[in-house]
């Protein structure tokens, strides 16, 4: 019984860490997959100003339903995504080089 308790005590943090990393990867993948929709919005409207989540969903309904636009200005935007209680954001225009930030403000 003691060995079983020790095994569970050691396995739970590993499992939770693995789930956390998977959630982070999912959030980041959802953000990257929404970037082409933001680019399409800019092409259609001349800037990112006024862009919101509904606009991205109109362009492609496969955009994550938990993704949101934190801000959209003429030449820049911030997309946020929350998976399992953790929020990630990415600032655009994104060309594969911008880092993800672990908050909803792109700061």
C-alpha positions in Angstrom: 0.0 0.0 0.0 2.9 2.4 0.8 4.5 1.6 -2.5 1.3 2.3 -4.3 0.9 5.7 -2.5 4.5 6.6 -3.4 4.0 5.7 -7.0 0.9 7.8 -7.2 2.6 10.7 -5.5 5.4 10.6 -8.0 3.1 10.1 -11.1 0.6 12.9 -10.4 3.0 15.9 -10.8 4.4 14.3 -14.0 0.9 13.8 -15.4 -0.2 17.3 -14.6 3.0 18.7 -16.1 2.4 16.8 -19.3 -1.3 18.0 -19.4 -0.1 21.6 -18.9 2.4 21.4 -21.7 -0.2 19.9 -24.0 -2.6 22.7 -23.2 0.1 25.3 -23.9 0.9 23.7 -27.2 -2.8 23.6 -28.2 -3.2 27.3 -27.3 -0.1 28.3 -29.3 -1.2 26.2 -32.3 -4.7 27.8 -32.2 -3.1 31.3 -32.2 -0.8 30.5 -35.2 -3.7 29.0 -37.1 -5.7 32.2 -36.7 -3.0 34.4 -38.1 -4.0 33.8 -41.8 -7.5 35.0 -40.9 -6.1 38.2 -39.4 -4.0 38.7 -42.6 -7.1 38.1 -44.7 -9.0 40.7 -42.7 -6.3 43.2 -43.3 -6.3 42.5 -47.0 -10.1 43.0 -47.1 -10.2 46.2 -44.9 -6.8 47.8 -45.4 -5.8 47.6 -41.7 -6.4 45.5 -38.6 -8.5 48.2 -37.0 -11.9 47.1 -36.0 -11.1 43.4 -36.3 -12.8 41.2 -33.7 -13.3 37.5 -33.1 -16.5 37.4 -35.0 -14.7 38.7 -38.1 -12.1 35.9 -37.8 -14.9 33.3 -37.5 -16.6 34.7 -40.6 -13.4 34.2 -42.6 -12.9 30.7 -41.3 -15.4 29.1 -38.9 -12.7 26.6 -37.7 -11.0 29.4 -35.6 -11.0 28.3 -32.0 -14.1 29.4 -30.2 -12.1 30.5 -27.2 -9.7 32.7 -29.3 -10.2 36.4 -28.9 -8.9 39.7 -30.2 -7.4 41.6 -27.3 -6.8 44.7 -29.5 -6.7 45.5 -33.2 -5.0 48.7 -34.4 -4.2 49.9 -37.9 -0.8 48.1 -38.1 -0.9 45.6 -35.2 -3.1 43.2 -33.3 -3.1 40.9 -30.3 -4.7 37.5 -30.3 -5.3 35.6 -27.1 -6.3 32.0 -26.5 -7.1 30.3 -23.2 -6.9 26.5 -22.8 -7.4 24.8 -19.4 -7.3 28.1 -17.6 -4.0 29.3 -19.0 -4.0 32.3 -21.4 -1.4 32.8 -24.2 -1.2 35.7 -26.6 0.6 36.6 -29.8 1.2 40.0 -31.3 0.8 40.5 -35.0 1.6 40.9 -37.8 3.1 37.5 -37.1 5.7 36.1 -39.5 6.8 33.1 -37.5 9.3 35.1 -35.4 7.2 36.8 -32.7 7.3 35.1 -29.3 4.2 33.9 -27.4 3.5 35.5 -24.1 1.8 33.8 -21.2 -0.9 36.4 -20.7 -3.8 38.0 -22.5 -2.1 41.4 -23.3 0.8 40.6 -25.6 3.1 42.4 -23.2 
